[in-house]
Amino acid sequence: MRVSPEKLARAQKAMQAGGLDALVCRIAEHVLYFTGYWPHGQIGAAVVPASGNPVLLVGEMEAGLEFSSFPPSEQVEIVTFPYESAEVMRGPNDVLALALPGVFKKLGLDGKTIGVEESFEGVNVGIFQGEIKYPGQPALEMLKMVFPHNQFRDATGLLLKLRQVKSLEEVGAIRLAVET
């Protein structure tokens, strides 16, 4: 699903009004909302600056396998990371702790106020049925450890308000889902 410039501008205006310099989203439906891509392995993130283009962080293997069929929106910058191999086992917080500093540096987010998904309790099940993944306290602690000069604020209310407004493409997708 494409992310319209109008939707992104509305979100960035709301972020600016709420005193946020960026959002870090790990919940799959928020990654989709801002990048047009649903992380199939659900190990992904979107960093959405209050101005400029969103950044999608996703595993190298997933990007190689999925982007030809399910590409993110054109304006989204893509950053890939190695996830697991026969030699190295990593969890989602480990790989994001390695990948996020470069993104924050490029976007000038050091010492800034970042919105996070701190209070969500319900999320959609991803492609692996029954494997619900969403960021919890360990994810927030990782962010605070990797970025000690940043402030992190709960952006749940902002995200819920943004998601209440649907684009014509989203309305069409909802109609299609209901009709089939």
Residue, then its C-alpha position, 0 to 999 in steps of 0.5 A: m500500500r502506497v503512503s500518500p504525501e498528504k498522509l505523511a504531511r498530516a502525520q508530520k504536522a501532528m508530530q511537530a504540534g506534539g513536540l516530537d522530532a520523530l517516531v520509532c515504530r515497531i508494530a507492523e501496522h504502524v510500519l505499514y502505515f508510514t512505509g507502505y510495507w508490512p514486515h513479513g517476519q515482523i522484525g522491522a521498524a520505521v523511523v519517521p522524522a518530523s520532516g523528511n522521508p520515513v526510513l524502513l529498517v528490515g532484515e537483509m534476507e526479508a528485503g531480498l525475498e519480499f521487496s520484488s513482490f511487496p515493495p515499500s513506498e517510493q519515498v521511503e529510505i530502506v536500511t537493511f540489517p543482518y538478522e540471523s545466520a548459522e554463526v550469529m543468533r540475534g533478537p530484534n532489539d539486538v539488530l535494531a540497536l546496531a542499525l538505529p544509530g546510523v539512521f538517527k545520525k543521518l536524520g540528526l536525531d541525537g538529543k531529540t524527542i522521539g515518540v514510541e509505541e509504549s501503550f499498545e495492547g492489541v495488535n494484528v497478527g502478522i504473517f506467522q499466525g499466532e506469533i504476535k510481536y510488539p515492542g515492550q519494556p525491553a525495546l524501550e530500555m534498548l532505545k534508552m541505552v543506545f540513545p542516552h541523550n534522547q527523550f522518549r515519549d509515548a505516542t500511542g494517542l497520536l498514532l491512534k488519532l492518525r489511524q482514524v483518518k483513512s485515505l481513499e486507497e485505504v477505504g478501497a482496501i477496507r471495502l475489498a476486504v469486507e466484500t470478499 
